[in-house]
Amino acid sequence: MFDRREIGLDAEPRLIAERADQGYVFVGNHKEFPVSAKIGRQELVYGEQRQVGSFLWNNNARSFDAAKVRYQSKWFGADVFTGGVVFNDSNNFDKSHLDSDHFSGVYVNFTKIPGVTDKQLVETYLYNHNVDRNSLREDWGGVAAPFRQPFVQDLYTAGLRIKSKPNAYGAWDYSAELMYQFGTIYNRFTRDMTEERDAIVLRGALYLIFALALMIVSLVADFAKVRAVVEDRHSMIGALGASLRFLRRRFVRAAALYALNVLALLVILRLWLQVAPSAATAPWLALLIGQIYLLMRVWAKLAFMASETVYFQGELAHADYTAAPDPVWPDSPAVEALGNLRRS
């Protein structure tokens, strides 16, 4: 049960929620035995709570119906848990959907790595969040709209966290966390579809959006490199800005050029698939075909950059802009000596 009072306004506490936040059984004593177990509704707090935590400062503080086993030694500690998120459900006095929503993971903190953990905290983890289609048929009416009915998914998150210990580097401190996510997620747009054709069209549209975003990033990077070389720039940040300004006025033509270059790469790939050597191909012929394919790929990449350079020069550059200045021969020593005499 939680209450909220506004300073200077509320004389009496105002009930804003009733919930069973925690209730668990804990077995173990790490001073006597390295393994402990915790079963029931509990908080899971790891790292800086960027991904998994109780978030007590939030209006929707989080807990889990989970079973957790911890092993602790002088070298490392490891938590292994499985369970589900508890949703703030006003209709069901809070509820976890363990029959359709599963959250499991392993979190390891290293305590004794020579030369590393004396000044750093080093932790690694792997999480899995699995939500099956049965969640679509459950009652979510009592859960606030932003938090109800998660996507149908089977996602994994692997990560590494490193953080300096207090005063390890004097007045300086640092923290770094690297994460990689993989698995599958099914968009809510497809959950009510009855025709496979519609799902295929949606997937094709998403692929198209991804390809467009990839093309834009590639174009900006390519023309930043072109401008850095042609204009002899020393700042790549400035070159990126110049690339954006150039593409803003010529995006359609630059995109058409990019598409032609991609088409050339696809033609080379298609030819390779046509003549790719098999297990029965003579070794010398397989080697020859492979080398020709590599040469064609190198040629295509060089043509890619060359065509973009030529396009940039044709659109923006001119002879005085790109050509080196005409060489000016210095005066002879005699002329320099006469000039010094006049000044004296």
QUICORPE-V614077 format. One record per pair of residues at least 4 apart in sequence whose ideal C-beta (glycine too) atoms are under 7 Angstrom apart, sorted by the first residue. I is the first residue (numbers start at 0). J is the second residue. D is the distance in whole Angstrom. If there is no record, write none. Layout:
((I;J;D) (I;J;D))
//
This chain:
((0;14;7) (0;17;5) (1;15;6) (1;16;5) (2;12;4) (2;13;6) (2;14;6) (2;15;7) (3;13;6) (3;15;5) (4;9;4) (4;12;6) (4;13;7) (5;9;5) (9;13;6) (17;92;7) (18;87;6) (18;93;5) (19;40;6) (19;92;7) (19;93;6) (20;60;7) (20;62;5) (21;40;5) (21;41;6) (21;42;6) (21;62;6) (22;39;5) (22;40;5) (23;37;6) (23;38;6) (23;39;3) (23;40;6) (23;41;5) (24;38;5) (24;39;6) (25;35;7) (25;37;5) (26;35;7) (26;36;5) (27;32;6) (27;34;6) (27;35;3) (27;36;6) (28;32;6) (29;33;7) (29;35;6) (29;71;5) (33;70;6) (33;71;5) (33;72;6) (34;68;7) (34;70;5) (35;69;5) (36;68;5) (37;41;6) (37;67;5) (38;66;5) (40;62;6) (40;64;5) (40;85;6) (41;62;6) (41;63;6) (41;65;6) (42;53;4) (42;62;5) (43;51;5) (43;63;5) (43;65;7) (43;80;7) (44;48;6) (44;52;5) (44;53;6) (45;51;5) (45;52;7) (45;106;5) (45;124;7) (46;122;6) (46;160;5) (46;176;7) (48;52;3) (48;54;6) (49;176;7) (50;126;7) (50;156;7) (51;126;7) (52;61;7) (53;60;6) (53;61;6) (53;62;7) (54;60;6) (54;61;5) (55;60;5) (59;87;5) (59;146;6) (61;84;7) (62;85;5) (63;82;5) (63;83;7) (63;84;6) (63;85;6) (63;102;7) (64;82;5) (64;83;6) (64;85;6) (64;95;4) (64;97;6) (65;80;5) (65;81;6) (65;82;3) (66;80;7) (66;81;6) (66;82;6) (67;78;6) (67;80;4) (68;79;5) (69;76;7) (69;77;7) (69;78;5) (70;76;7) (70;77;5) (71;76;4) (73;110;7) (73;111;6) (74;110;6) (74;111;5) (75;107;6) (75;108;6) (75;109;5) (75;110;6) (76;108;5) (76;110;7) (77;105;7) (77;107;5) (78;106;5) (79;105;5) (80;103;7) (80;104;6) (81;101;7) (81;103;4) (82;97;7) (82;102;6) (83;95;4) (83;96;6) (83;97;4) (83;100;5) (83;101;6) (83;102;6) (84;95;6) (84;100;7) (84;102;6) (85;93;5) (85;95;5) (86;93;7) (86;94;6) (86;95;7) (86;142;5) (86;146;6) (87;93;6) (87;142;7) (87;143;7) (88;93;5) (88;94;5) (88;141;4) (88;142;5) (89;141;4) (90;138;7) (90;140;6) (90;141;3) (91;141;6) (96;100;4) (96;134;6) (96;137;6) (97;101;7) (98;133;6) (99;130;6) (99;131;5) (99;133;4) (99;134;4) (99;137;6) (100;130;5) (100;134;6) (100;149;7) (101;129;5) (102;128;5) (103;127;5) (104;124;6) (104;125;6) (104;126;4) (104;127;6) (105;124;6) (105;125;5) (106;122;7) (106;124;4) (107;122;7) (107;123;5) (107;124;7) (108;122;5) (109;116;6) (109;121;5) (110;116;6) (111;116;6) (112;116;5) (112;121;6) (115;119;6) (115;121;6) (116;121;6) (118;163;6) (118;164;6) (118;167;4) (119;161;6) (119;162;7) (119;163;6) (119;164;7) (120;161;7) (120;162;5) (120;164;6) (121;161;6) (122;160;5) (123;158;7) (123;159;5) (124;158;5) (125;155;7) (125;157;5) (126;155;7) (126;156;4) (127;155;5) (128;152;6) (128;154;5) (129;153;5) (130;134;5) (130;149;5) (130;150;7) (130;151;5) (130;152;5) (131;151;7) (132;151;6) (134;148;6) (134;151;7) (135;190;6) (139;147;4) (139;148;5) (142;146;6) (142;147;4) (143;147;7) (150;184;5) (150;185;7) (150;187;6) (151;185;4) (151;190;7) (152;182;7) (152;183;7) (152;184;4) (152;185;7) (153;182;5) (153;183;5) (154;180;6) (154;182;4) (154;184;6) (155;180;7) (155;181;5) (155;182;5) (156;178;6) (156;180;5) (157;179;5) (158;176;6) (158;177;6) (158;178;4) (159;177;5) (160;176;5) (161;175;5) (162;174;4) (163;167;5) (163;168;6) (163;172;5) (163;173;5) (168;172;7) (185;189;6) (188;201;6) (189;198;5) (189;201;6) (192;197;5) (192;198;5) (195;199;6) (196;200;6) (197;201;6) (198;202;6) (199;203;6) (200;204;6) (201;205;7) (202;206;6) (203;207;6) (204;208;7) (205;209;6) (206;210;6) (207;211;6) (208;212;6) (209;213;6) (210;214;6) (211;215;7) (212;216;7) (213;217;6) (214;218;6) (214;254;7) (214;257;6) (215;219;6) (216;220;6) (217;221;6) (218;222;6) (218;246;6) (218;253;6) (218;254;7) (218;257;6) (219;223;6) (219;239;7) (219;242;5) (219;243;6) (219;246;7) (220;224;7) (221;225;6) (221;307;5) (222;226;6) (222;242;4) (222;245;6) (222;246;6) (222;307;6) (222;311;7) (223;227;6) (223;235;7) (223;238;4) (223;239;5) (223;242;4) (224;228;6) (225;229;6) (225;307;6) (225;308;5) (225;311;5) (226;230;5) (226;232;6) (226;238;5) (226;241;5) (226;242;6) (227;232;5) (227;235;6) (227;238;4) (229;308;7) (229;311;7) (229;312;7) (229;316;7) (229;321;6) (232;237;6) (232;238;5) (234;238;7) (235;239;6) (236;240;7) (237;241;6) (238;242;6) (239;243;7) (240;244;7) (241;245;6) (242;246;6) (243;247;6) (245;249;6) (245;315;7) (246;250;5) (246;253;6) (249;253;5) (249;314;6) (250;254;6) (251;255;6) (252;256;7) (253;257;6) (254;258;6) (255;259;7) (256;260;7) (256;306;6) (256;307;7) (256;310;6) (257;261;6) (258;262;6) (259;263;7) (260;264;7) (260;303;5) (260;306;6) (261;265;6) (262;266;6) (263;267;7) (263;299;6) (263;302;7) (264;268;6) (264;299;5) (265;269;6) (266;270;6) (267;271;6) (267;295;5) (267;296;7) (267;299;6) (268;272;7) (269;273;6) (270;274;6) (271;275;6) (271;292;5) (274;288;6) (276;280;4) (276;284;7) (276;285;4) (276;288;5) (280;284;5) (280;285;5) (281;285;7) (282;286;6) (283;287;6) (284;288;6) (285;289;6) (286;290;6) (287;291;6) (288;292;6) (289;293;7) (290;294;6) (291;295;6) (292;296;6) (293;297;6) (294;298;6) (295;299;6) (296;300;7) (297;301;6) (298;302;6) (299;303;6) (300;304;7) (301;305;6) (302;306;6) (303;307;7) (304;308;6) (305;309;6) (306;310;6) (307;311;6) (308;312;6) (309;313;6) (310;314;6) (311;315;6) (311;316;7) (312;316;4) (312;321;6) (316;320;5) (316;321;4) (318;322;5) (330;334;4) (330;335;5) (332;336;6) (333;337;7) (334;338;7) (335;339;7) (336;340;7) (337;341;7) (338;342;7) (339;343;6))
//
